[in-house]
Amino acid sequence: KTVDELEEISAEVKTGGTAPMGEFWDPASFTRDIGDAQVRRYREAEITHGRVAMLGALGFLVQEAFHPLFGGNIDGPAIYHFEKIAQQYPNFWYPVLLAISIAELGRARIQKPK
């Protein structure tokens, strides 16, 4: 294909799609009545949530055998580590939640749809 043909295809592609495939996969039509800015926001949220889910799954597997934090005092099945941390260090989760909140507020950009 020539550059002109590719530019024509790109002009027809909706936000989030790819040039050879056209519109992206949206079987539930969530993006039918919204603008490009909102579609981009949905796509960013989808990627962010996917990354967090992958890190969570990896962390759940790794912490079964490798737990250097808290001096190695938190032991046993990974499903109970959250409760044990709260028992041994009751104020641990407040700074963690604060750090997460700051990161999310810094990342989130409130945009008015165009």
N, C-alpha and C positions, 0 to 999 in steps of 0.2 A: 504494500500500500504506500501511497505517496503521503507526503507531509500534509497536503491539503485535505486528503480524505481522512487522515487521523484527526485533524483539527475539527472537521465537520462532526465526526463521531464524538469527540470530546465535548463539543457544544451541546450535543443531545443528551449526554450522560448527566444524570441527577447527582447531587452531592452524595458522596459515599460510594458511588459505583466506579467501575473501572472501564476504560475505553473499549476494549474488545467485547466485554460482556454486557454493557449497557447498564440498566438500573441494577441496584444491589438487591439481594434477597430479602423480601419483606412480606411473608405470606399472611401476616395478620393485619397488614395495612396500617401500621402505627404511624407511618410517615406520610400518609396520603394528603392530609390537610394541614401540614405544618410547613414552615419556611426552612430555608437552607441553614440558618443559624441554629435553629432547634435541632435539626438533623445532625449537624456537627456536634452539638452538645450531647446528644444521645450516643453518637459514635464514640466520643471521648469517654463518656461514662461507661460504655460497654467495654472498652479497652482497659480502663482503670480497674473495673470490677473483675475482669478476666485475670489481670496480673495479680491482684490481691488473692484471688482464689487459688491461682497456681502457687504462690508463695505460702499460702496457708496449708495446702496439701503437702508441699515439700517440707514445711516446718513440722507438721504432724508426724511425718515419717522419720525425719532426722532426730527429733527430740527423744525418740524411744531409746536410742543408743548413745547419743551425744548430748550431754547437758552440763556444760561447764559453768553456767551462770549460777549464782547463789551458792557458790562453794561446793556444788555437787550435792547439796542437801535435799534437793527436790528429786525424788526417785520414784520408781514405780511406773505403772501404765500412764502413757501420755494423756489419756482422757481425764486423769485426776490432777494433773500438774496445775491447772488454773486454780483449783480449790486450795491446793497446798501452798501456792504462792500467796494467796489471800490470807491464809491462816498464819504463815510465818512472817509475812511482810504486809500488814494490813493497808499501809498507805502507798504501796508500790504502784497501783493502777491509776492513781490520780495524775502523777506527772506523765504517765504513758498516754492517758486520754487527752491531756492538755497538748502534748506534742502532736498527736494525731489530729486534734482539732485545728491547731495552728497550720499544719501541713495542708489540711483539706481547705481551710479558709483561704490560704495563699494560692491554692490551685484553682479553686472555684472562681470563675469570672462571671459575674452577673451581666448578661447581655440582653439588651432589648431586641426582640426579633425585628428584622428589617421588613 
